[in-house]
C-alpha cells in the first residue's frame, strides 16, 4: 500500500504539471458563474417529469445555490416544483431514483418548517420500513430495482432518508439508509481498486486495455452520495468512521485518475478509449472532493489544486449564455457524443460543486471564526436556537456550506440548527462584508402593537399566536375589559397570519388557517401571572406601555410595562420581557417586579380552568399542562407553563397555578406555550404532553456554545 501511494503521488504530480492551476476565483466570481448556469437552466426547462431523478439532481444543485445566493428565484423555483408535485416522490414506491427529490423536500422543510413538505415522503418511507422488500442485488434478478442494486442509487436514495431523520428526529430513516448503504457497498465496492462497479453485470467485463470497467459518472454518484450522507450522519454515530474511511479511499483513488485537463473520463481506468470530455461526472467529483477539503477530511495541499483545476475546466464549459456543455447524455455512447450536449442533472452537480468552491474562496479570503455547539443530551433537539457572541457576521453551516438565517440580538447573533443526540456541530462566522450576497430570509416570528384593535399587543411565530390587552379596551364601551391574561389564537397555518387576520377583522371565523375561539376574560388565560398569597391571586390591569426589541426573522421580542397594583396591601409593578423563537410553541417570559419592600414575592403563573372534561397534568420537573375540553367542531386548545423551580401546583380564582417565588429587581423566568388539536402538530393530549416534557428538559439542559477567537 505504501508503494502504491508513492506511485499515485508521482502520477498526480506529473499530470498536474501539464495543466497549471490558475489563481482561485473570488467568491463573487464563483457565485456569478453559478447563477449564470442556473439562470440558463431555468430559462430552458426540460421535458422530464418534475419528480424524475434528473430533475431531482438539478434541484439539489439549485438548493445549494439558494443557500449562498442573494436571489430568491432559486428557492422560489424549488418551492414551485414541490407544490407542483404536491410534495410527492416519484411513481415507484421503492425505486431510489424516485426518492431523490425527497432531498430537496427535506431541505426546504428545514428552512420553512411546513409539515406538508415532508408528509408524503414520511408516509412512504414508513411503509418501506414496514415492508422493506429485501433480497438479492443481482441486477438480472426480477424486482432488483426495488433495492439499491446499482451504484447511482447511493446518491439518489440514502441522502433523502438521512435528511428525513435530521428534520424529524426519527432515527429509523437514517438507520435504514446506513444498513442498506453497506449492503450495497459489500456487493459493488471493489476493495482493491477502491471504486464501485455500476452493477453486477460489470463484475467480469473488461475495457480495451484489459482493466476493469468502472463508470466515471457512476463513481461520481457514489462520491457525491458519500458527501451528502456524511453531512447528516453525526460524527458520534458508530458508522461514521466507516463512511469516512470509504470516502477517503475513493477520494485518493479518484485523485490519481484525474486527467491533465482537470476532467475525469467516462471510463476511469481506460480514459484513452473514451476521449470525450464529461462535465457531469467531473461536477460530482469536484463537489465531493471540495466538500472533503472544506471539512478537513482531505488535506488541502494535496486535493486543493485538483479541485481548482476541475472547477476551472467546468467553468470553461459554460457558454457565454450560461449553458453547461460536454455532458455525457443518458444512455448514449460514452466514447463519442456531441460536445454541446447538456442536461439538468449535470447542472445540479455543477451548482453543488460551486457551493463548495464558494466556501473555499471565502475561507481563502480570511479564516472564519467557529461556533461549536454541543448537545449534551440524548434527545434530538430540532430547531434549537443558538446565540453566539459575535456581531455583523453571517453564519454558515460547516457541514452543508449553506448560509443560515440569522438575526442580530443583544448577545450577538442568533441562528437555529437541528442537533442529533450527543452531537457536536460547527458553524462558521464570516464578516458580513466578506460575502457578495446574503440569501433572503422568510420571517417566522413577529410582534406588533395593534392600535386599530383597541391597543392589543400581539405576537406569533409559525406555530402559535398570542395577544394581550392594552389600555384602550379598558374604556371601550362595548367591552370595558380589564385583564392582563394571555390570549391564544389557534393556528393550523405554519406561517405568520396575525397581520392578515387583524386586517380582515373576522379572525373568529375559521377560513382554513385557524381562528380565535379562546376566551380569556379576566382569567390568566394561557400563562398570565399574579401575586398569590396562598388564598387569592392579585393581578395587574392591562399593560400600560410597550417596546418592541426584535421583530424576526427568527425571534420576536418585546417588553410590556404594567403599572403598580395592590397585592394584599403591597404595591407591585412589573416589566415583562417576552420572546418567541421560530418553530417553538413556547414563549419565554422574563418578569422583573418592583416593590417598596425587598421581601420575596409569591407568584402564581396560571392557566384558565374550563367547564367540562379536560386533561390536566403537572410534573415535579416544573411544568403543568391543560388539554381543554373539546368545543365541538372547534376542537381543543392546549396550554402549558414551565416554571423552573416551581414550588407547588394548586388552583385559585378559576385558574390552575404553578407557584414560585420572585425577588424584586431580579428576573423571574418562565415559559408559556399553547397548541390546537386541529393544528396538525399535536392531535391529542399525550402528544402535547410529550412535547411539553421535552421542552422542559431542553430548558433545564441548554446546549453548550463556544466561539473561537
C-alpha positions as CSV (number, residue, x, y, z in Angstrom):
1,X,0.0,0.0,0.0
2,X,2.8,2.5,0.8
3,X,4.5,1.8,-2.6
4,X,1.1,2.3,-4.3
5,X,0.6,5.7,-2.6
6,X,4.0,6.9,-3.6
7,X,3.3,5.9,-7.2
8,X,0.0,7.7,-7.1
9,X,1.6,10.8,-5.8
10,X,4.2,10.8,-8.6
11,X,1.5,10.2,-11.2
12,X,-0.6,13.1,-9.9
13,X,2.3,15.4,-9.8
14,X,3.1,14.5,-13.4
15,X,-0.4,15.1,-14.6
16,X,-0.7,18.4,-12.8
17,X,2.4,19.8,-14.4
18,X,0.6,19.7,-17.7
19,X,-2.2,22.0,-16.6
20,X,-1.1,24.7,-14.1
21,X,-3.6,25.8,-11.6
22,X,-4.8,29.4,-12.0
23,X,-5.4,31.7,-9.1
24,X,-8.6,30.8,-7.1
25,X,-11.6,32.8,-8.1
26,X,-13.2,35.3,-5.7
27,X,-16.5,34.4,-4.0
28,X,-18.3,36.9,-6.3
29,X,-16.8,35.3,-9.4
30,X,-17.8,31.8,-8.3
31,X,-21.3,32.9,-7.4
32,X,-21.6,34.8,-10.8
33,X,-20.9,31.7,-12.9
34,X,-23.2,29.6,-10.7
35,X,-26.1,32.0,-11.2
36,X,-25.3,32.2,-14.9
37,X,-25.6,28.5,-15.4
38,X,-28.7,28.3,-13.1
39,X,-30.5,31.1,-15.0
40,X,-29.9,29.4,-18.3
41,X,-31.3,26.2,-16.9
42,X,-34.4,27.9,-15.6
43,X,-34.9,29.6,-19.0
44,X,-34.6,26.2,-20.7
45,X,-36.7,23.7,-18.8
46,X,-36.5,20.0,-19.7
47,X,-39.5,17.8,-20.6
48,X,-38.6,15.3,-17.8
49,X,-41.3,14.7,-15.2
50,X,-40.8,17.1,-12.2
51,X,-40.2,14.2,-9.9
52,X,-37.7,12.4,-12.1
53,X,-34.1,11.7,-10.8
54,X,-32.7,14.0,-13.5
55,X,-34.7,17.0,-12.2
56,X,-34.0,15.9,-8.6
57,X,-30.3,16.2,-9.0
58,X,-30.8,19.6,-10.7
59,X,-32.9,20.5,-7.7
60,X,-30.2,19.5,-5.3
61,X,-27.9,22.0,-7.1
62,X,-30.5,24.7,-7.0
63,X,-30.8,24.2,-3.3
64,X,-27.0,24.5,-2.9
65,X,-27.2,27.8,-4.9
66,X,-30.1,29.1,-2.9
67,X,-28.0,28.6,0.2
68,X,-25.5,31.2,-0.9
69,X,-27.2,33.4,-3.4
70,X,-29.0,36.7,-2.7
71,X,-31.6,35.9,-5.3
72,X,-34.7,34.3,-4.0
73,X,-35.6,33.0,-7.5
74,X,-33.8,29.7,-7.0
75,X,-35.6,28.7,-3.8
76,X,-38.8,30.0,-5.2
77,X,-38.3,27.6,-8.2
78,X,-37.9,24.7,-5.8
79,X,-41.0,25.7,-3.9
80,X,-42.9,25.8,-7.1
81,X,-41.6,22.4,-8.0
82,X,-42.6,20.9,-4.7
83,X,-46.1,22.4,-4.9
84,X,-46.5,21.1,-8.5
85,X,-45.5,17.6,-7.3
86,X,-47.8,18.0,-4.3
87,X,-44.7,17.1,-2.3
88,X,-44.9,13.5,-3.6
89,X,-42.0,11.3,-4.5
90,X,-41.7,9.6,-7.9
91,X,-44.2,7.0,-9.0
92,X,-42.3,3.9,-7.9
93,X,-42.5,3.2,-4.2
94,X,-39.1,1.6,-3.8
95,X,-37.0,2.9,-6.6
96,X,-34.1,5.0,-5.4
97,X,-34.3,7.3,-8.4
98,X,-37.9,8.3,-7.4
99,X,-36.7,9.1,-3.8
100,X,-34.1,11.6,-4.9
101,X,-36.4,14.6,-5.0
102,X,-37.1,14.0,-1.3
103,X,-33.7,15.5,-0.6
104,X,-35.0,18.9,-1.7
105,X,-38.3,18.5,0.1
106,X,-36.4,17.9,3.4
107,X,-34.1,20.8,2.8
108,X,-37.0,23.1,2.1
109,X,-38.7,21.9,5.2
110,X,-35.6,22.5,7.2
111,X,-35.8,26.2,6.2
112,X,-39.5,26.8,6.2
113,X,-40.9,24.0,8.5
114,X,-44.1,23.4,6.7
115,X,-45.1,19.8,7.6
116,X,-46.8,19.4,4.2
117,X,-43.4,19.4,2.5
118,X,-42.4,16.0,4.1
119,X,-45.7,14.4,4.9
120,X,-46.0,12.2,1.8
121,X,-42.3,11.2,1.9
122,X,-42.5,10.3,5.6
123,X,-45.6,8.1,5.0
124,X,-43.9,6.4,2.0
125,X,-40.7,5.7,3.9
126,X,-42.7,4.4,6.9
127,X,-44.3,1.9,4.5
128,X,-41.0,0.8,3.1
129,X,-39.6,0.2,6.6
130,X,-42.7,-1.9,7.4
131,X,-42.2,-3.9,4.2
132,X,-38.5,-3.5,3.1
133,X,-38.6,-6.0,0.2
134,X,-35.0,-7.2,0.9
135,X,-33.3,-9.7,-1.4
136,X,-30.5,-10.2,-3.9
137,X,-28.7,-7.3,-5.5
138,X,-28.0,-9.3,-8.7
139,X,-29.0,-6.8,-11.4
140,X,-30.5,-9.5,-13.6
141,X,-32.9,-10.8,-10.8
142,X,-36.6,-9.9,-11.0
143,X,-37.6,-6.9,-8.9
144,X,-34.0,-5.9,-8.2
145,X,-34.7,-2.2,-8.8
146,X,-36.7,-2.2,-5.5
147,X,-33.3,-2.4,-3.8
148,X,-30.2,-0.2,-4.1
149,X,-28.6,-2.6,-6.6
150,X,-26.7,-0.1,-8.8
151,X,-24.1,2.5,-7.7
152,X,-26.1,5.6,-8.8
153,X,-28.7,4.7,-6.3
154,X,-26.4,5.6,-3.4
155,X,-26.7,9.3,-4.4
156,X,-30.4,9.1,-5.1
157,X,-31.9,7.4,-2.1
158,X,-29.8,7.3,1.1
159,X,-29.3,11.1,1.4
160,X,-33.1,11.6,1.3
161,X,-33.5,9.1,4.2
162,X,-30.7,10.7,6.2
163,X,-32.2,14.2,5.8
164,X,-35.6,13.0,6.9
165,X,-34.1,11.8,10.2
166,X,-32.3,15.1,10.7
167,X,-35.6,17.2,10.4
168,X,-37.9,14.8,12.3
169,X,-35.7,13.3,15.0
170,X,-36.9,9.8,13.9
171,X,-33.7,7.7,13.8
172,X,-35.3,4.8,11.8
173,X,-34.8,6.6,8.5
174,X,-31.1,7.1,9.0
175,X,-30.5,3.6,10.3
176,X,-32.4,2.2,7.2
177,X,-30.2,4.2,4.9
178,X,-27.0,3.2,6.6
179,X,-27.8,-0.5,6.8
180,X,-28.6,-0.7,3.1
181,X,-25.7,1.5,2.0
182,X,-23.3,-1.0,3.4
183,X,-25.2,-3.9,1.9
184,X,-24.8,-2.3,-1.5
185,X,-21.1,-1.5,-0.7
186,X,-20.3,-5.0,0.3
187,X,-21.7,-6.1,-3.1
188,X,-20.4,-3.5,-5.5
189,X,-17.3,-1.9,-4.0
190,X,-14.0,-3.2,-5.2
191,X,-11.7,-3.4,-2.2
192,X,-8.6,-3.4,-4.3
193,X,-9.4,-0.6,-6.7
194,X,-11.5,1.4,-4.2
195,X,-14.1,2.0,-6.8
196,X,-17.7,0.9,-7.4
197,X,-18.9,-1.3,-10.2
198,X,-22.0,0.2,-11.8
199,X,-23.9,-3.0,-11.1
200,X,-23.4,-6.8,-11.0
201,X,-23.4,-7.0,-14.8
202,X,-19.9,-5.4,-14.9
203,X,-18.1,-7.7,-12.5
204,X,-16.4,-9.6,-15.2
205,X,-16.4,-7.1,-18.0
206,X,-13.1,-5.5,-19.1
207,X,-12.1,-2.4,-21.0
208,X,-10.0,-2.5,-24.2
209,X,-6.8,-2.2,-22.2
210,X,-7.8,-5.2,-20.1
211,X,-8.7,-3.3,-17.0
212,X,-12.0,-3.5,-15.0
213,X,-14.9,-1.4,-16.0
214,X,-15.6,1.5,-13.6
215,X,-18.1,4.1,-14.9
216,X,-16.9,7.6,-14.4
217,X,-20.2,9.3,-13.6
218,X,-21.3,6.3,-11.6
219,X,-18.5,6.6,-9.2
220,X,-19.2,10.3,-9.1
221,X,-22.7,9.5,-7.9
222,X,-21.1,7.5,-5.1
223,X,-18.6,10.1,-4.0
224,X,-21.3,12.8,-4.1
225,X,-23.6,10.4,-2.2
226,X,-20.9,9.9,0.5
227,X,-20.5,13.6,0.9
228,X,-24.3,14.0,1.2
229,X,-24.5,11.2,3.7
230,X,-21.7,12.5,5.8
231,X,-23.5,15.8,6.1
232,X,-26.2,14.1,8.1
233,X,-24.5,11.0,9.7
234,X,-23.5,12.5,13.1
235,X,-19.8,12.2,13.9
236,X,-20.7,10.3,17.1
237,X,-22.6,7.7,15.1
238,X,-20.9,4.2,15.2
239,X,-21.0,4.0,11.4
240,X,-19.3,7.4,10.8
241,X,-15.7,6.2,10.8
242,X,-16.6,3.6,8.1
243,X,-18.2,6.2,5.9
244,X,-15.1,8.4,6.3
245,X,-12.8,5.5,5.5
246,X,-14.6,4.7,2.3
247,X,-14.8,8.4,1.4
248,X,-11.0,8.8,1.8
249,X,-10.2,5.6,0.0
250,X,-12.3,6.6,-3.0
251,X,-11.0,10.2,-3.0
252,X,-7.4,9.1,-3.1
253,X,-8.0,6.7,-5.9
254,X,-10.0,9.3,-7.9
255,X,-7.4,11.9,-7.4
256,X,-4.9,9.7,-9.3
257,X,-7.4,9.3,-12.2
258,X,-8.0,13.0,-12.9
259,X,-6.8,13.8,-16.4
260,X,-4.4,16.6,-17.4
261,X,-7.3,18.9,-18.4
262,X,-8.8,18.7,-15.0
263,X,-11.7,16.4,-16.0
264,X,-12.5,12.7,-15.5
265,X,-13.5,10.5,-18.4
266,X,-16.4,8.1,-18.8
267,X,-14.1,5.2,-18.1
268,X,-12.0,5.7,-15.1
269,X,-9.4,3.0,-15.9
270,X,-9.3,3.3,-19.7
271,X,-9.6,7.1,-20.4
272,X,-7.7,6.7,-23.7
273,X,-10.6,4.8,-25.1
274,X,-13.1,7.5,-24.0
275,X,-11.7,10.8,-25.3
276,X,-14.8,12.9,-24.9
277,X,-14.8,15.3,-22.1
278,X,-17.5,14.8,-19.5
279,X,-18.6,17.6,-17.1
280,X,-21.3,15.5,-15.4
281,X,-19.0,13.1,-13.7
282,X,-16.5,15.8,-13.2
283,X,-19.0,18.0,-11.5
284,X,-19.8,15.3,-9.0
285,X,-16.1,14.6,-8.3
286,X,-15.4,18.3,-7.8
287,X,-18.3,18.6,-5.4
288,X,-17.3,15.5,-3.4
289,X,-13.6,16.4,-3.2
290,X,-14.1,20.1,-2.5
291,X,-16.5,19.2,0.3
292,X,-13.9,17.0,1.9
293,X,-11.3,19.7,1.7
294,X,-13.7,22.1,3.4
295,X,-14.4,19.6,6.1
296,X,-10.7,18.9,6.8
297,X,-11.2,15.3,5.8
298,X,-8.8,15.7,2.8
299,X,-5.5,17.6,3.0
300,X,-5.9,20.9,1.2
301,X,-2.3,20.9,0.0
302,X,-2.9,17.6,-1.9
303,X,-6.5,18.0,-3.1
304,X,-6.9,21.7,-3.3
305,X,-5.1,22.0,-6.6
306,X,-7.1,19.2,-8.1
307,X,-10.3,20.8,-7.1
308,X,-9.3,24.2,-8.5
309,X,-8.2,22.5,-11.8
310,X,-11.5,20.7,-12.1
311,X,-13.5,23.8,-11.3
312,X,-11.6,25.8,-14.0
313,X,-12.4,23.1,-16.5
314,X,-16.1,23.1,-15.5
315,X,-16.4,26.9,-15.7
316,X,-14.7,26.9,-19.1
317,X,-17.5,24.6,-20.3
318,X,-20.1,27.2,-19.5
319,X,-21.0,29.1,-22.7
320,X,-21.5,32.9,-22.8
321,X,-25.2,32.3,-22.5
322,X,-24.8,30.1,-19.4
323,X,-25.2,26.6,-21.0
324,X,-23.2,23.8,-19.4
325,X,-21.7,21.7,-22.3
326,X,-19.8,18.4,-22.6
327,X,-22.4,16.5,-20.7
328,X,-22.4,12.7,-21.4
329,X,-26.0,12.0,-22.4
330,X,-28.1,9.4,-20.6
331,X,-27.8,6.1,-22.4
332,X,-25.7,7.4,-25.2
333,X,-22.3,6.2,-26.5
334,X,-19.9,7.4,-23.7
335,X,-17.0,7.3,-26.1
336,X,-18.3,9.8,-28.6
337,X,-21.1,12.3,-28.0
338,X,-21.9,15.9,-29.1
339,X,-19.7,18.3,-27.1
340,X,-22.7,20.7,-27.0
341,X,-24.9,18.3,-25.1
342,X,-26.2,19.4,-21.7
343,X,-28.6,18.1,-19.1
344,X,-30.2,19.4,-15.9
345,X,-28.6,16.7,-13.6
346,X,-25.1,17.9,-14.7
347,X,-26.1,21.5,-13.9
348,X,-27.1,20.3,-10.5
349,X,-23.7,18.7,-10.0
350,X,-22.0,21.9,-11.2
351,X,-24.0,24.0,-8.7
352,X,-23.3,21.7,-5.8
353,X,-19.6,21.9,-6.7
354,X,-19.8,25.7,-7.0
355,X,-21.3,26.0,-3.5
356,X,-18.2,24.3,-2.0
357,X,-15.8,26.4,-4.2
358,X,-17.7,29.5,-3.0
359,X,-17.0,28.5,0.6
360,X,-13.4,27.6,-0.2
361,X,-12.8,31.0,-1.7
362,X,-14.4,32.7,1.3
363,X,-12.0,30.9,3.6
364,X,-9.1,31.8,1.5
365,X,-10.0,35.4,2.0
366,X,-9.8,35.0,5.7
367,X,-10.2,32.3,8.3
368,X,-13.7,32.4,9.8
369,X,-14.5,32.3,13.5
370,X,-16.0,28.9,14.5
371,X,-19.1,28.4,16.7
372,X,-19.1,24.9,18.3
373,X,-22.5,23.7,19.6
374,X,-22.7,20.7,21.8
375,X,-26.0,18.8,22.5
376,X,-25.1,17.1,25.8
377,X,-28.5,15.3,26.0
378,X,-29.6,12.0,24.4
379,X,-32.5,13.6,22.7
380,X,-32.9,15.2,19.2
381,X,-33.1,19.0,19.5
382,X,-34.8,20.3,16.5
383,X,-34.8,24.0,15.6
384,X,-32.5,24.7,18.5
385,X,-31.9,28.4,18.9
386,X,-28.2,29.2,19.3
387,X,-26.8,32.6,20.5
388,X,-23.2,33.4,19.8
389,X,-21.1,36.4,20.9
390,X,-20.4,37.9,17.5
391,X,-21.7,40.8,15.6
392,X,-22.1,41.9,12.0
393,X,-21.5,38.3,10.8
394,X,-23.0,35.7,8.5
395,X,-23.5,32.2,9.8
396,X,-22.6,29.2,7.5
397,X,-23.3,25.6,8.4
398,X,-19.9,23.9,8.3
399,X,-21.4,20.6,7.1
400,X,-23.6,21.8,4.2
401,X,-21.9,25.1,3.4
402,X,-25.4,26.8,3.4
403,X,-25.7,30.3,4.8
404,X,-28.2,30.1,7.6
405,X,-30.9,32.6,8.5
406,X,-29.6,34.7,11.4
407,X,-30.6,37.6,13.4
408,X,-28.7,40.2,15.5
409,X,-29.7,40.1,19.2
410,X,-28.4,41.7,22.3
411,X,-26.0,38.9,23.0
412,X,-24.6,38.8,19.4
413,X,-26.1,36.6,16.6
414,X,-29.0,34.2,16.8
415,X,-29.4,31.2,14.5
416,X,-31.0,27.7,14.6
417,X,-29.9,24.2,14.0
418,X,-31.1,20.6,14.3
419,X,-28.9,18.5,16.6
420,X,-28.8,14.7,17.0
421,X,-28.4,13.1,20.4
422,X,-24.9,13.9,21.8
423,X,-23.9,15.7,18.6
424,X,-21.4,18.4,18.3
425,X,-21.8,20.8,15.3
426,X,-19.7,23.6,13.9
427,X,-20.8,26.8,12.3
428,X,-18.6,29.4,10.5
429,X,-18.8,33.1,11.1
430,X,-17.8,35.3,8.2
431,X,-17.8,39.1,8.3
432,X,-20.9,40.2,6.5
433,X,-18.9,42.4,4.3
434,X,-16.9,39.4,3.0
435,X,-19.9,37.9,1.2
436,X,-21.1,39.3,-2.1
437,X,-24.7,38.4,-1.2
438,X,-26.7,37.0,1.7
439,X,-29.7,34.7,1.0
440,X,-33.1,36.3,1.7
441,X,-34.9,35.0,4.8
442,X,-38.5,34.3,5.3
443,X,-39.6,35.7,8.6
444,X,-41.1,33.2,11.0
445,X,-41.6,35.4,14.1
446,X,-43.4,38.7,14.5
447,X,-44.6,41.1,17.3
448,X,-46.7,44.2,16.9
449,X,-48.7,46.9,18.7
450,X,-52.3,46.8,17.3
451,X,-53.8,50.3,17.7
452,X,-56.6,49.5,15.3
453,X,-57.9,46.8,17.7
454,X,-58.0,48.8,20.9
455,X,-54.3,48.6,21.7
456,X,-53.9,44.8,21.6
457,X,-50.3,43.7,21.7
458,X,-49.8,40.6,19.5
459,X,-47.0,38.1,18.9
460,X,-46.7,35.0,16.9
461,X,-44.4,32.6,15.0
462,X,-45.0,29.8,12.5
463,X,-46.6,27.6,15.2
464,X,-48.8,29.7,17.5
465,X,-50.1,33.2,18.1
466,X,-50.9,35.2,21.2
467,X,-52.2,38.6,22.3
468,X,-52.7,40.5,25.5
469,X,-54.9,43.6,26.1
470,X,-53.9,47.2,26.2
471,X,-55.2,50.4,27.8
472,X,-57.8,51.3,25.1
473,X,-60.1,48.3,25.7
474,X,-60.5,49.2,29.4
475,X,-62.6,52.2,28.5
476,X,-64.2,50.9,25.3
477,X,-68.0,51.0,25.9
478,X,-68.7,47.7,24.2
479,X,-66.1,45.6,26.1
480,X,-64.5,47.6,29.0
481,X,-62.2,44.6,29.6
482,X,-59.7,44.9,32.4
483,X,-57.4,41.8,32.1
484,X,-53.7,41.0,31.8
485,X,-54.4,37.4,30.8
486,X,-52.8,35.9,27.8
487,X,-55.0,35.1,24.8
488,X,-54.3,32.2,22.3
489,X,-55.1,32.3,18.6
490,X,-55.4,28.7,17.3
491,X,-53.4,28.3,14.1
492,X,-53.1,25.5,11.5
493,X,-51.1,27.5,9.0
494,X,-47.3,27.3,9.5
495,X,-46.8,30.9,8.6
496,X,-47.4,34.3,10.0
497,X,-51.1,35.2,9.9
498,X,-51.9,37.9,12.5
499,X,-51.5,40.9,10.3
500,X,-53.9,39.5,7.7
501,X,-56.4,38.4,10.3
502,X,-56.4,41.7,12.0
503,X,-56.8,43.5,8.7
504,X,-59.8,41.3,7.8
505,X,-61.3,41.7,11.2
506,X,-63.0,38.3,11.2
507,X,-60.5,36.2,13.0
508,X,-63.2,34.4,15.0
509,X,-64.2,32.7,11.7
510,X,-62.3,29.6,10.5
511,X,-61.1,30.0,6.9
512,X,-58.5,27.2,6.7
513,X,-55.7,28.8,8.7
514,X,-57.2,28.7,12.2
515,X,-59.1,31.2,14.2
516,X,-59.6,32.8,17.7
517,X,-62.1,30.9,19.9
518,X,-60.1,31.1,23.1
519,X,-61.9,33.0,25.8
520,X,-59.7,34.9,28.3
521,X,-62.0,37.3,30.1
522,X,-60.5,38.3,33.4
523,X,-58.7,34.9,33.9
524,X,-55.0,34.3,33.5
525,X,-55.7,32.7,30.1
526,X,-52.6,30.8,29.0
527,X,-49.7,31.9,31.1
528,X,-50.7,35.1,32.7
529,X,-49.4,35.7,36.3
530,X,-50.3,37.4,39.5
531,X,-49.1,37.6,43.1
532,X,-50.6,34.7,45.1
533,X,-50.8,34.8,48.9
534,X,-51.9,31.2,49.1
535,X,-55.6,32.1,49.0
536,X,-56.2,34.7,46.4
537,X,-54.5,35.9,43.2
538,X,-53.8,39.6,42.8
539,X,-53.3,40.7,39.2
540,X,-52.5,43.9,37.3
541,X,-54.6,45.8,34.9
542,X,-53.9,45.8,31.2
543,X,-50.4,46.7,30.1
544,X,-49.6,50.4,30.2
545,X,-46.6,50.6,27.9
546,X,-44.8,48.6,25.2
547,X,-41.5,48.4,23.4
548,X,-40.5,46.1,20.5
549,X,-37.0,44.8,20.9
550,X,-36.8,42.4,17.9
551,X,-39.2,41.6,15.1
552,X,-37.9,38.5,13.4
553,X,-37.0,36.8,11.3
554,X,-36.1,34.2,13.9
555,X,-37.1,35.8,17.2
556,X,-39.8,38.3,18.2
557,X,-39.0,40.0,21.5
558,X,-40.8,42.9,23.3
559,X,-41.4,44.5,26.7
560,X,-44.7,45.3,28.4
561,X,-44.9,47.6,31.4
562,X,-47.7,47.0,34.0
563,X,-48.4,49.8,36.4
564,X,-48.3,49.1,40.1
565,X,-51.3,47.2,41.6
566,X,-52.3,46.3,45.1
567,X,-51.3,42.8,46.1
568,X,-52.9,42.2,49.5
569,X,-51.7,45.6,50.7
570,X,-48.4,45.6,48.9
571,X,-47.7,47.7,45.8
572,X,-46.2,45.7,43.0
573,X,-45.3,46.8,39.4
574,X,-43.9,44.6,36.6
575,X,-41.8,44.9,33.5
576,X,-42.3,41.8,31.4
577,X,-40.0,40.8,28.5
578,X,-41.4,38.1,26.2
579,X,-39.6,36.4,23.4
580,X,-40.8,33.8,20.9
581,X,-38.5,31.9,18.6
582,X,-39.4,30.3,15.2
583,X,-40.5,26.7,15.4
584,X,-41.4,26.8,19.1
585,X,-44.8,26.6,20.8
586,X,-43.3,28.3,23.9
587,X,-42.7,31.9,24.6
588,X,-40.0,32.8,27.2
589,X,-41.1,35.3,29.8
590,X,-38.8,37.3,31.9
591,X,-40.6,39.4,34.5
592,X,-38.9,41.9,36.8
593,X,-41.1,43.1,39.7
594,X,-40.6,46.3,41.6
595,X,-42.0,46.9,45.1
596,X,-41.2,49.2,48.1
597,X,-40.3,46.1,50.0
598,X,-37.3,43.9,49.0
599,X,-39.1,40.8,50.5
600,X,-39.7,37.9,48.2
601,X,-42.9,37.9,46.2
602,X,-45.1,34.7,45.9
603,X,-46.0,34.4,42.2
604,X,-48.7,32.2,40.6
605,X,-48.5,31.5,36.9
606,X,-51.9,30.5,35.6
607,X,-53.9,28.5,33.1
608,X,-57.6,29.2,33.0
609,X,-59.9,26.3,34.0
610,X,-62.8,25.3,31.7
611,X,-66.0,23.5,32.4
612,X,-66.2,20.0,31.1
613,X,-63.9,17.1,30.7
614,X,-60.3,18.2,30.0
615,X,-57.0,16.7,30.9
616,X,-54.7,18.5,33.5
617,X,-51.2,17.2,34.3
618,X,-48.5,18.7,36.4
619,X,-44.9,17.4,36.9
620,X,-42.3,17.9,39.5
621,X,-39.9,19.0,36.8
622,X,-41.7,22.3,37.0
623,X,-44.4,22.2,34.4
624,X,-48.2,21.9,34.1
625,X,-50.3,21.2,31.1
626,X,-54.0,21.5,30.4
627,X,-55.7,20.0,27.4
628,X,-59.0,21.8,27.3
629,X,-62.4,20.1,26.9
630,X,-63.4,19.8,23.3
631,X,-65.5,22.6,21.9
632,X,-67.5,20.8,19.3
633,X,-66.2,21.3,15.8
634,X,-63.6,23.8,17.1
635,X,-61.6,21.0,18.7
636,X,-59.4,21.6,21.8
637,X,-56.9,24.2,22.8
638,X,-53.9,23.2,24.9
639,X,-51.8,25.3,27.2
640,X,-48.8,24.6,29.4
641,X,-46.4,26.6,31.5
642,X,-42.9,25.7,32.5
643,X,-41.7,27.4,35.8
644,X,-38.2,26.3,36.7
645,X,-38.1,25.8,40.4
646,X,-41.9,25.8,40.8
647,X,-42.7,25.1,44.4
648,X,-46.2,23.7,44.1
649,X,-49.2,23.4,41.9
650,X,-52.7,24.5,43.0
651,X,-55.8,26.2,41.8
652,X,-57.4,29.6,42.7
653,X,-59.9,32.0,41.2
654,X,-60.7,29.8,38.2
655,X,-57.1,29.1,37.3
656,X,-54.6,26.3,37.7
657,X,-51.5,27.8,39.2
658,X,-47.8,27.0,39.3
659,X,-46.4,28.8,42.3
660,X,-42.8,30.1,42.8
661,X,-41.0,32.9,44.5
662,X,-39.7,36.0,42.8
663,X,-37.2,38.6,44.1
664,X,-37.9,42.2,43.4
665,X,-35.4,43.6,40.9
666,X,-34.4,40.2,39.7
667,X,-35.7,38.4,36.6
668,X,-38.3,35.8,37.2
669,X,-38.3,33.4,34.2
670,X,-40.9,31.1,33.0
671,X,-42.3,29.8,29.7
672,X,-45.9,29.7,28.3
673,X,-47.0,27.5,25.4
674,X,-50.1,26.7,23.5
675,X,-51.3,24.5,20.7
676,X,-54.5,23.5,18.9
677,X,-55.8,19.9,18.4
678,X,-56.6,20.8,14.7
679,X,-53.3,22.5,14.0
680,X,-51.7,19.3,12.8
681,X,-48.8,19.1,15.2
682,X,-50.5,17.7,18.4
683,X,-53.5,15.5,17.7
684,X,-54.1,14.6,21.3
685,X,-53.2,15.4,24.9
686,X,-50.5,12.7,25.1
687,X,-48.6,14.2,22.1
688,X,-48.8,17.7,23.6
689,X,-47.6,16.5,27.0
690,X,-44.6,14.7,25.4
691,X,-43.7,18.0,23.7
692,X,-44.1,19.9,26.9
693,X,-41.9,17.4,28.8
694,X,-39.2,17.5,26.1
695,X,-39.3,21.3,26.1
696,X,-38.9,21.4,29.9
697,X,-35.9,19.1,29.6
698,X,-34.3,21.4,27.0
699,X,-34.9,24.4,29.2
700,X,-33.2,22.5,32.1
701,X,-30.2,21.5,29.9
702,X,-29.3,24.1,27.4
703,X,-26.8,23.4,24.6
704,X,-23.2,24.4,25.1
705,X,-21.9,27.1,22.8
706,X,-18.3,28.2,22.3
707,X,-17.0,30.8,19.9
708,X,-13.4,30.6,18.8
709,X,-11.5,33.9,18.6
